[in-house]
Amino acid sequence: MDLVKRGAFIAAIVLAFAVTACGGGESTPSATQSAAPSTTAPETASGTPSGTQEPLTLSGTVNPESVTVGETVTVTFTTAPNAIVGFQVVDPTGKTTVQASLNAHPDGTAVYKLTAAEPTGKWLVSAAAGRSILDLLKLQAAPTSGPNTVDVNFDVR
C-alpha cells in the first residue's frame, strides 16, 4: 500500500476510534497542566516512562489464504498486549470495504472475521498498530512502513 493511502487509512481509523472512545459525544474533564516544567520522561497509561518501552511490532496472518465467496476468512494480528490495531480491507478493484480498529487482547492477539464476497481476486488487509491513539496519529502525520505496519492478502475465487 502506498504511503498516501496508508496515511488516509490511518486518519480514518483514528477518527473512528476517537468517536468510539468518546462514547458518542460524552465529554470528559480535561487534565490540568502543572505550572512547573517536568524533568522526567512522560508516562504512558501504564505508568512506564515512554522512552523505555520496547519497539512496537505487528504481524498478521490470514486463514485460509484462498476461499470461495461465502466462506469465512479469519485475520489474526499479533502485537503488544492491549495495543490498538487499525485496519482496512480492500477489494481487488481498490475499494475499501471495511475500516475498523481492534484492541489487542492481553496476549497480544486481535482477531477479525469476515465473510468472503464478490468481487473475486486478491484482497488486501492493511494494518497499523499503536500503544495509543496518539501513536496512530503520529503514523498518519508521517506515514511509513515499519515494524508496526503489515499488509496481508487473501484470494477470493
Z-matrix of the N, CA and C atoms (Angstrom, degrees):
N
C 1 1.446
C 2 1.516 1 107.29
N 3 1.346 2 117.13 1 133.65
C 4 1.450 3 118.21 2 -178.17
C 5 1.534 4 110.65 3 -74.63
N 6 1.333 5 115.80 4 163.76
C 7 1.456 6 121.29 5 -171.87
C 8 1.518 7 112.82 6 -65.31
N 9 1.337 8 119.18 7 -34.98
C 10 1.460 9 121.47 8 179.26
C 11 1.524 10 109.92 9 -64.79
N 12 1.330 11 117.25 10 -46.25
C 13 1.468 12 120.54 11 178.56
C 14 1.522 13 110.44 12 -64.42
N 15 1.353 14 117.67 13 -39.66
C 16 1.460 15 120.39 14 179.30
C 17 1.522 16 109.68 15 -63.21
N 18 1.331 17 118.40 16 -39.74
C 19 1.467 18 121.42 17 178.48
C 20 1.516 19 111.85 18 -64.27
N 21 1.336 20 117.40 19 -43.68
C 22 1.463 21 120.99 20 178.05
C 23 1.519 22 110.66 21 -65.00
N 24 1.310 23 116.34 22 -39.74
C 25 1.464 24 121.64 23 178.71
C 26 1.524 25 110.21 24 -60.90
N 27 1.317 26 116.91 25 -48.26
C 28 1.457 27 120.80 26 -178.00
C 29 1.520 28 110.14 27 -65.39
N 30 1.332 29 118.14 28 -37.10
C 31 1.469 30 120.89 29 177.35
C 32 1.515 31 110.66 30 -60.75
N 33 1.320 32 117.28 31 -43.19
C 34 1.461 33 120.56 32 179.96
C 35 1.523 34 111.06 33 -66.50
N 36 1.318 35 117.61 34 -39.91
C 37 1.460 36 121.18 35 179.12
C 38 1.521 37 110.00 36 -65.43
N 39 1.330 38 116.81 37 -43.46
C 40 1.460 39 121.01 38 179.89
C 41 1.524 40 109.82 39 -61.01
N 42 1.326 41 117.14 40 -43.86
C 43 1.456 42 120.44 41 178.94
C 44 1.525 43 110.86 42 -62.69
N 45 1.315 44 117.41 43 -45.94
C 46 1.467 45 120.73 44 179.34
C 47 1.518 46 110.78 45 -61.71
N 48 1.316 47 117.00 46 -42.51
C 49 1.457 48 120.45 47 -179.76
C 50 1.520 49 110.84 48 -67.41
N 51 1.329 50 117.55 49 -40.34
C 52 1.458 51 121.23 50 -179.42
C 53 1.521 52 110.94 51 -62.73
N 54 1.327 53 117.46 52 -42.58
C 55 1.460 54 120.94 53 178.25
C 56 1.520 55 109.99 54 -63.17
N 57 1.331 56 116.92 55 -43.70
C 58 1.462 57 121.46 56 179.37
C 59 1.525 58 110.37 57 -64.88
N 60 1.318 59 116.99 58 -45.13
C 61 1.459 60 121.27 59 -177.28
C 62 1.525 61 111.93 60 -65.55
N 63 1.314 62 116.57 61 -29.49
C 64 1.462 63 120.30 62 -179.62
C 65 1.519 64 112.08 63 -80.12
N 66 1.308 65 117.90 64 -2.55
C 67 1.447 66 120.55 65 177.20
C 68 1.508 67 113.03 66 69.29
N 69 1.336 68 115.89 67 33.69
C 70 1.457 69 119.11 68 176.89
C 71 1.504 70 113.27 69 72.36
N 72 1.323 71 118.30 70 31.39
C 73 1.446 72 120.75 71 174.00
C 74 1.517 73 114.36 72 107.89
N 75 1.317 74 119.79 73 -1.85
C 76 1.449 75 120.34 74 176.82
C 77 1.513 76 108.60 75 -66.65
N 78 1.317 77 116.67 76 140.52
C 79 1.453 78 118.88 77 -179.34
C 80 1.517 79 109.46 78 -96.23
N 81 1.319 80 114.39 79 151.05
C 82 1.450 81 120.40 80 176.21
C 83 1.513 82 107.77 81 -125.54
N 84 1.332 83 117.63 82 149.15
C 85 1.459 84 119.21 83 -179.97
C 86 1.521 85 110.54 84 -63.29
N 87 1.316 86 116.45 85 142.56
C 88 1.460 87 119.34 86 178.88
C 89 1.522 88 109.71 87 -88.77
N 90 1.310 89 114.61 88 153.17
C 91 1.462 90 120.00 89 179.63
C 92 1.518 91 109.34 90 -76.88
N 93 1.311 92 116.46 91 150.09
C 94 1.454 93 119.91 92 176.57
C 95 1.509 94 108.39 93 -100.83
N 96 1.332 95 115.38 94 147.37
C 97 1.455 96 119.91 95 179.80
C 98 1.511 97 109.86 96 -93.07
N 99 1.312 98 115.43 97 147.22
C 100 1.448 99 121.46 98 174.90
C 101 1.522 100 108.68 99 -74.53
N 102 1.326 101 117.05 100 146.04
C 103 1.455 102 120.77 101 179.59
C 104 1.517 103 111.36 102 -71.41
N 105 1.322 104 117.44 103 -27.56
C 106 1.458 105 120.59 104 -179.09
C 107 1.521 106 109.63 105 -88.52
N 108 1.342 107 117.74 106 135.50
C 109 1.462 108 119.27 107 178.54
C 110 1.524 109 110.53 108 -67.51
N 111 1.305 110 114.99 109 146.63
C 112 1.463 111 121.12 110 -179.79
C 113 1.517 112 109.86 111 -90.17
N 114 1.317 113 115.95 112 141.75
C 115 1.464 114 119.80 113 177.74
C 116 1.516 115 111.57 114 -105.13
N 117 1.319 116 117.53 115 1.02
C 118 1.458 117 120.40 116 178.90
C 119 1.512 118 110.01 117 -100.14
N 120 1.321 119 115.52 118 161.05
C 121 1.464 120 120.65 119 178.84
C 122 1.523 121 109.21 120 -66.33
N 123 1.350 122 117.55 121 142.88
C 124 1.461 123 119.22 122 176.52
C 125 1.521 124 110.19 123 -59.95
N 126 1.325 125 115.46 124 151.07
C 127 1.453 126 119.27 125 -179.02
C 128 1.510 127 111.00 126 -101.52
N 129 1.324 128 115.31 127 151.47
C 130 1.454 129 121.62 128 173.40
C 131 1.521 130 107.90 129 -84.55
N 132 1.329 131 116.53 130 178.36
C 133 1.454 132 121.10 131 179.56
C 134 1.524 133 111.67 132 -59.19
N 135 1.328 134 117.72 133 -28.07
C 136 1.460 135 120.42 134 -179.10
C 137 1.522 136 112.23 135 -83.79
N 138 1.348 137 118.03 136 -3.95
C 139 1.450 138 121.05 137 -179.85
C 140 1.516 139 113.49 138 89.03
N 141 1.311 140 118.74 139 1.37
C 142 1.457 141 122.83 140 178.71
C 143 1.524 142 108.89 141 -85.78
N 144 1.331 143 118.81 142 133.92
C 145 1.467 144 118.74 143 176.28
C 146 1.521 145 110.04 144 -54.51
N 147 1.342 146 116.52 145 133.50
C 148 1.460 147 120.54 146 -173.02
C 149 1.520 148 113.51 147 -62.93
N 150 1.300 149 118.52 148 -26.27
C 151 1.452 150 120.37 149 -178.98
C 152 1.518 151 114.00 150 -76.17
N 153 1.338 152 118.56 151 -6.54
C 154 1.459 153 120.30 152 -175.08
C 155 1.520 154 113.50 153 -104.83
N 156 1.318 155 119.43 154 2.04
C 157 1.457 156 121.27 155 -178.15
C 158 1.521 157 111.59 156 -78.47
N 159 1.322 158 113.79 157 150.34
C 160 1.455 159 120.27 158 174.25
C 161 1.527 160 108.72 159 -65.86
N 162 1.337 161 118.09 160 148.79
C 163 1.463 162 119.54 161 175.49
C 164 1.530 163 110.26 162 -60.01
N 165 1.308 164 116.25 163 139.96
C 166 1.450 165 121.63 164 -179.15
C 167 1.524 166 110.05 165 -79.60
N 168 1.319 167 116.52 166 135.30
C 169 1.460 168 121.62 167 176.53
C 170 1.523 169 108.73 168 -123.33
N 171 1.322 170 115.97 169 161.08
C 172 1.455 171 122.05 170 177.92
C 173 1.516 172 108.62 171 -145.42
N 174 1.324 173 115.80 172 132.29
C 175 1.459 174 120.35 173 172.39
C 176 1.523 175 106.99 174 -130.22
N 177 1.317 176 115.18 175 161.11
C 178 1.453 177 119.27 176 -179.44
C 179 1.515 178 111.75 177 -145.06
N 180 1.323 179 114.76 178 148.22
C 181 1.459 180 120.81 179 175.19
C 182 1.522 181 108.43 180 -134.32
N 183 1.316 182 114.75 181 154.34
C 184 1.454 183 121.84 182 177.07
C 185 1.520 184 107.20 183 -124.17
N 186 1.338 185 116.39 184 134.45
C 187 1.452 186 120.02 185 -179.54
C 188 1.524 187 108.91 186 -140.88
N 189 1.315 188 117.75 187 123.72
C 190 1.461 189 128.53 188 -9.83
C 191 1.531 190 110.16 189 -75.94
N 192 1.311 191 116.27 190 164.68
C 193 1.460 192 121.02 191 -179.13
C 194 1.515 193 112.83 192 -81.61
N 195 1.321 194 117.73 193 -15.05
C 196 1.461 195 122.40 194 178.92
C 197 1.523 196 108.32 195 -137.90
N 198 1.328 197 116.36 196 126.98
C 199 1.465 198 121.77 197 -176.78
C 200 1.527 199 110.19 198 -138.39
N 201 1.328 200 114.64 199 166.20
C 202 1.458 201 119.83 200 170.65
C 203 1.522 202 107.65 201 -101.63
N 204 1.321 203 116.41 202 160.41
C 205 1.458 204 122.06 203 179.29
C 206 1.530 205 108.62 204 -53.68
N 207 1.318 206 116.34 205 132.23
C 208 1.458 207 122.44 206 179.39
C 209 1.514 208 114.69 207 99.09
N 210 1.330 209 118.10 208 -16.31
C 211 1.459 210 120.86 209 178.38
C 212 1.529 211 110.34 210 -82.09
N 213 1.328 212 116.19 211 159.42
C 214 1.463 213 122.30 212 -179.19
C 215 1.522 214 110.87 213 -90.18
N 216 1.322 215 115.12 214 135.70
C 217 1.461 216 123.36 215 174.98
C 218 1.528 217 106.77 216 -112.72
N 219 1.323 218 116.77 217 131.70
C 220 1.461 219 121.67 218 177.74
C 221 1.523 220 108.66 219 -111.08
N 222 1.323 221 115.97 220 123.02
C 223 1.463 222 121.86 221 176.63
C 224 1.522 223 106.75 222 -106.98
N 225 1.329 224 116.55 223 122.73
C 226 1.459 225 121.51 224 -179.73
C 227 1.524 226 108.94 225 -116.02
N 228 1.323 227 115.50 226 124.18
C 229 1.462 228 121.86 227 176.66
C 230 1.518 229 107.94 228 -104.46
N 231 1.338 230 116.38 229 143.04
C 232 1.458 231 121.56 230 175.92
C 233 1.522 232 107.64 231 -125.89
N 234 1.314 233 115.74 232 126.17
C 235 1.458 234 122.16 233 -176.46
C 236 1.527 235 108.22 234 -152.75
N 237 1.316 236 117.24 235 -159.15
C 238 1.462 237 121.26 236 177.95
C 239 1.531 238 110.01 237 -74.07
N 240 1.310 239 117.56 238 149.65
C 241 1.465 240 119.87 239 176.12
C 242 1.521 241 111.54 240 -53.86
N 243 1.325 242 115.47 241 135.38
C 244 1.463 243 123.76 242 176.02
C 245 1.529 244 115.31 243 65.05
N 246 1.334 245 118.15 244 12.83
C 247 1.472 246 120.97 245 176.66
C 248 1.528 247 109.35 246 -70.24
N 249 1.311 248 116.15 247 163.61
C 250 1.461 249 122.20 248 175.89
C 251 1.519 250 107.77 249 -99.85
N 252 1.325 251 116.83 250 129.68
C 253 1.465 252 121.86 251 177.58
C 254 1.529 253 107.20 252 -114.99
N 255 1.323 254 115.88 253 116.25
C 256 1.459 255 121.37 254 173.61
C 257 1.511 256 107.81 255 -100.29
N 258 1.347 257 116.88 256 136.87
C 259 1.459 258 118.14 257 -177.39
C 260 1.518 259 110.98 258 -148.26
N 261 1.325 260 114.20 259 162.65
C 262 1.454 261 121.04 260 172.98
C 263 1.514 262 108.91 261 -139.49
N 264 1.340 263 114.58 262 150.36
C 265 1.456 264 122.03 263 176.66
C 266 1.516 265 106.55 264 -113.26
N 267 1.333 266 116.55 265 125.86
C 268 1.456 267 122.57 266 -176.06
C 269 1.524 268 108.85 267 -118.76
N 270 1.342 269 116.40 268 129.68
C 271 1.468 270 119.97 269 -179.03
C 272 1.530 271 111.11 270 -79.85
N 273 1.322 272 118.44 271 173.37
C 274 1.468 273 121.47 272 -176.49
C 275 1.531 274 114.62 273 -61.62
N 276 1.335 275 117.90 274 -18.74
C 277 1.471 276 120.32 275 178.47
C 278 1.522 277 112.18 276 -87.69
N 279 1.354 278 117.35 277 -4.72
C 280 1.456 279 121.32 278 -179.11
C 281 1.518 280 113.80 279 95.92
N 282 1.322 281 117.90 280 2.55
C 283 1.460 282 122.22 281 -179.64
C 284 1.532 283 109.90 282 -83.22
N 285 1.323 284 116.33 283 130.04
C 286 1.458 285 121.20 284 175.33
C 287 1.519 286 108.26 285 -76.51
N 288 1.335 287 116.41 286 121.52
C 289 1.460 288 120.73 287 -177.83
C 290 1.527 289 112.75 288 -102.97
N 291 1.319 290 117.25 289 -24.39
C 292 1.464 291 122.38 290 178.49
C 293 1.516 292 107.47 291 -140.62
N 294 1.329 293 115.74 292 137.84
C 295 1.456 294 122.08 293 172.04
C 296 1.521 295 106.08 294 -140.50
N 297 1.319 296 117.21 295 118.01
C 298 1.457 297 120.02 296 -174.14
C 299 1.523 298 110.79 297 -155.63
N 300 1.320 299 114.92 298 175.26
C 301 1.466 300 120.36 299 173.72
C 302 1.515 301 108.65 300 -134.92
N 303 1.311 302 114.96 301 153.27
C 304 1.461 303 123.32 302 178.77
C 305 1.522 304 108.37 303 -132.04
N 306 1.303 305 116.42 304 149.45
C 307 1.456 306 120.58 305 169.63
C 308 1.518 307 107.18 306 -96.32
N 309 1.318 308 116.17 307 128.65
C 310 1.462 309 119.93 308 177.71
C 311 1.524 310 109.15 309 -67.73
N 312 1.312 311 115.10 310 145.33
C 313 1.462 312 121.50 311 177.11
C 314 1.528 313 109.71 312 -70.46
N 315 1.318 314 117.70 313 168.97
C 316 1.470 315 119.80 314 177.60
C 317 1.527 316 113.96 315 -56.91
N 318 1.351 317 117.66 316 -22.24
C 319 1.467 318 119.46 317 176.58
C 320 1.528 319 112.35 318 -86.00
N 321 1.339 320 117.60 319 0.24
C 322 1.465 321 121.42 320 176.81
C 323 1.517 322 114.84 321 90.95
N 324 1.333 323 118.39 322 2.97
C 325 1.462 324 119.74 323 179.90
C 326 1.524 325 111.30 324 -100.78
N 327 1.311 326 114.57 325 150.01
C 328 1.464 327 122.75 326 173.16
C 329 1.521 328 105.96 327 -139.50
N 330 1.312 329 117.40 328 132.05
C 331 1.467 330 121.77 329 -173.62
C 332 1.519 331 109.95 330 -123.70
N 333 1.330 332 114.75 331 135.95
C 334 1.460 333 121.35 332 175.32
C 335 1.524 334 107.98 333 -129.73
N 336 1.332 335 116.41 334 131.94
C 337 1.469 336 121.21 335 178.35
C 338 1.518 337 108.83 336 -116.09
N 339 1.334 338 114.94 337 139.42
C 340 1.451 339 120.11 338 176.94
C 341 1.517 340 109.61 339 -140.77
N 342 1.323 341 115.06 340 157.62
C 343 1.452 342 121.00 341 177.41
C 344 1.521 343 108.05 342 -96.26
N 345 1.328 344 116.64 343 125.43
C 346 1.462 345 121.93 344 -179.32
C 347 1.528 346 109.61 345 -62.19
N 348 1.330 347 115.24 346 136.84
C 349 1.459 348 121.33 347 -177.83
C 350 1.520 349 109.98 348 -134.73
N 351 1.303 350 115.72 349 173.91
C 352 1.466 351 121.60 350 173.14
C 353 1.517 352 107.68 351 -67.13
N 354 1.308 353 121.21 352 153.21
C 355 1.457 354 127.19 353 1.42
C 356 1.521 355 111.85 354 -82.18
N 357 1.307 356 115.23 355 159.92
C 358 1.458 357 120.18 356 176.37
C 359 1.522 358 109.14 357 -77.62
N 360 1.322 359 115.68 358 157.80
C 361 1.459 360 121.50 359 179.89
C 362 1.523 361 110.53 360 129.99
N 363 1.342 362 115.97 361 -163.72
C 364 1.461 363 122.02 362 -176.79
C 365 1.529 364 110.04 363 -88.00
N 366 1.324 365 116.39 364 122.29
C 367 1.453 366 124.15 365 177.10
C 368 1.526 367 108.59 366 -101.01
N 369 1.329 368 116.88 367 151.03
C 370 1.466 369 123.32 368 -178.20
C 371 1.523 370 109.68 369 -119.20
N 372 1.324 371 115.79 370 134.45
C 373 1.463 372 121.79 371 169.46
C 374 1.525 373 105.73 372 -115.71
N 375 1.326 374 115.88 373 117.84
C 376 1.456 375 121.48 374 -178.84
C 377 1.520 376 108.39 375 -115.61
N 378 1.333 377 117.41 376 132.11
C 379 1.461 378 120.46 377 -174.34
C 380 1.523 379 111.81 378 -140.06
N 381 1.334 380 113.81 379 157.07
C 382 1.462 381 122.07 380 174.01
C 383 1.522 382 107.28 381 -139.43
N 384 1.323 383 116.53 382 148.40
C 385 1.463 384 121.08 383 -179.87
C 386 1.516 385 110.16 384 -124.04
N 387 1.323 386 114.63 385 148.41
C 388 1.454 387 121.71 386 176.11
C 389 1.515 388 109.69 387 -147.50
N 390 1.310 389 115.97 388 160.14
C 391 1.464 390 119.80 389 176.93
C 392 1.521 391 110.50 390 -79.81
N 393 1.331 392 115.47 391 -19.33
C 394 1.460 393 120.63 392 -179.56
C 395 1.519 394 108.28 393 -151.37
N 396 1.310 395 114.97 394 171.12
C 397 1.452 396 119.97 395 175.66
C 398 1.533 397 109.80 396 -62.35
N 399 1.320 398 117.39 397 -31.56
C 400 1.460 399 121.85 398 177.77
C 401 1.525 400 111.26 399 -60.69
N 402 1.332 401 117.29 400 -39.73
C 403 1.467 402 120.59 401 177.52
C 404 1.532 403 110.87 402 -59.33
N 405 1.339 404 116.49 403 -42.91
C 406 1.467 405 119.41 404 179.55
C 407 1.528 406 110.97 405 -68.89
N 408 1.332 407 117.68 406 -33.69
C 409 1.470 408 120.92 407 175.97
C 410 1.530 409 110.93 408 -64.36
N 411 1.324 410 116.51 409 -41.75
C 412 1.467 411 120.22 410 178.00
C 413 1.522 412 110.53 411 -62.88
N 414 1.319 413 117.36 412 -40.78
C 415 1.458 414 120.75 413 179.09
C 416 1.523 415 110.52 414 -66.54
N 417 1.339 416 116.79 415 -35.59
C 418 1.453 417 120.62 416 177.52
C 419 1.531 418 110.90 417 -65.44
N 420 1.332 419 116.48 418 -38.20
C 421 1.465 420 120.77 419 -178.98
C 422 1.529 421 111.85 420 -67.83
N 423 1.312 422 116.83 421 -32.54
C 424 1.464 423 121.70 422 179.70
C 425 1.521 424 108.49 423 -137.24
N 426 1.354 425 117.26 424 73.85
C 427 1.470 426 119.53 425 -174.72
C 428 1.523 427 112.75 426 -63.23
N 429 1.307 428 114.18 427 123.52
C 430 1.455 429 120.58 428 177.72
C 431 1.519 430 108.95 429 -142.56
N 432 1.307 431 115.43 430 150.65
C 433 1.452 432 119.33 431 171.36
C 434 1.511 433 106.96 432 -81.02
N 435 1.306 434 116.89 433 143.58
C 436 1.452 435 120.05 434 -179.88
C 437 1.503 436 110.13 435 -169.69
N 438 1.324 437 116.07 436 -167.90
C 439 1.460 438 119.65 437 -176.45
C 440 1.530 439 113.59 438 -66.98
N 441 1.337 440 118.12 439 -15.29
C 442 1.459 441 120.03 440 179.72
C 443 1.538 442 112.46 441 -102.64
N 444 1.340 443 116.93 442 17.79
C 445 1.464 444 121.95 443 174.54
C 446 1.527 445 108.92 444 -129.81
N 447 1.323 446 115.86 445 152.90
C 448 1.458 447 119.66 446 179.72
C 449 1.527 448 109.29 447 -153.86
N 450 1.313 449 115.83 448 146.41
C 451 1.462 450 123.89 449 172.00
C 452 1.516 451 107.26 450 -123.51
N 453 1.334 452 117.09 451 130.26
C 454 1.467 453 122.17 452 174.81
C 455 1.522 454 107.72 453 -131.35
N 456 1.323 455 115.65 454 155.56
C 457 1.469 456 121.17 455 -177.00
C 458 1.506 457 111.15 456 -126.15
N 459 1.348 458 114.09 457 156.97
C 460 1.459 459 120.94 458 168.75
C 461 1.518 460 107.83 459 -144.65
N 462 1.319 461 116.25 460 152.49
C 463 1.447 462 121.66 461 -179.06
C 464 1.518 463 109.91 462 -104.44
N 465 1.341 464 115.26 463 135.86
C 466 1.458 465 121.35 464 171.74
C 467 1.504 466 106.46 465 -110.34
N 468 1.347 467 115.83 466 126.23
C 469 1.462 468 120.20 467 -179.66
C 470 1.507 469 110.83 468 -119.54
